[in-house]
């Protein structure tokens, strides 16, 4: 065991429910473990700058003591929703500082998976720069991150790995370099079980998420316009949150569906709708394409690597609800066009395999 190469993945929070970005990182962690690496997953309880942020000393002390109390009682869990095939070493730290890296040495490879993990990793001098990796899955302009902080994180000199072409351009804009490793999809998990030609065009599916960037309200607004012309319209909506209030009776909601039901939802639908204004490299639209849905989405970088307007998808400008609705209607009313888009999309998405992504990321690590 002592001669095993060691890889550490840093996570900014403890995940209770499925998170797309964590899923991708877990896939890579599991792959490296299967390749014989000693893999560690490390989760932070607070941000790296916790002690510098506003808040009373009493509050900060209670947070610190509460963390160690719950840690000692084994109350911390993370990644329980993901079925790892190989052994993972999970650790929970209060924050990413030198003490959090005390058990690792200069030969350890460390993956930052977010801005909040990349910034503190830059201060860990015992890990040489050549062994620091940065898995960039989105332009993380949320919480307290600023454009300046994000762009600075891209120029730290790490081995940057991006999942989409638009992110590669962002890194280069910041003065950094990056290797492109697109997300890999599991075609044994999501695939066609119901022939494309046998689906009803008015059967739609979509993701529901509370993240404002997903613009689920725009998808619903467009579908309400479609429903005015197609009263038989039915929408299957799925997501992790509780069922949103005020859904029309023609919308069925499935909270955190198990695999078999999730597969059924994708295969029952003829069209998948997504209206996001920003994404890294979105998984649900790609998964729907694996299952034979025709994709109708917005024209953004996070869809662009697989959503080619008029070929593998129909795209429209962000926030343009009427244009989104028109594209949905176009496929409902023209079944041949819907089938053509669905087949082309399913064929195109086949290139994004797990095996290809694993090969590329292994090359990044072992080159």
ABEGO torsion letter per residue (X at the ends): XAABBBBBBBBABBBABBBAAAAAAAAAAAAAAAAGBBBBBBBBABBAAAAABBEBAAAAAAAAAAAAAAAAAGABBBGAABBBABBBBBBBBABBBAAAAAABBAABBBBBABAAAAAAAAABAABBAAABBBBBABBBBBEABBAAAAAAAAAAGBBBBBABAAAAAAAAAAGBBBBBBBBBBBAAABBBABBAAABBAABBBBBBBABAAAGAAAAAAAAAAAAAABAABBBBBBEABBBBBGBBAABBBBBGBBAAAAAAAAAABABBBBABABBABBAAAAAAAAAGBBBBBBBBAAAAAABBBGAABBBBBBGBAAAAAAAAAAAAABAAAAAAAAAAAAAAAAABBAAAAAAAAAAAAAX
